[in-house]
């Protein structure tokens, strides 16, 4: 029997003039499945990381791979999901 994967929805709002498409930087794949709005100022990330790990990894990735200041980023934790979320 395969293990069922659970995830948490994180919503990332970025206030910066240096917005990037996270899908074009391979390192961001470690966070989970990323969906963005048209100008890349808001991201929806479906991640298996807990909140503390997610924030730490996001800040590190932003600092090392972009010109975005992590202090201009707001992360909101959404609801947890997974295969049984509709029950």
Secondary structure, DSSP 8 states (H G I E B T S, - for coil): ------EEEEEEEE--SS---GGGSGGGGGG-EEEE-TTSSEEEEEESS-HHHHHHHHHHHHHHH-S--GGGEEEEEEEEE-TTTT-
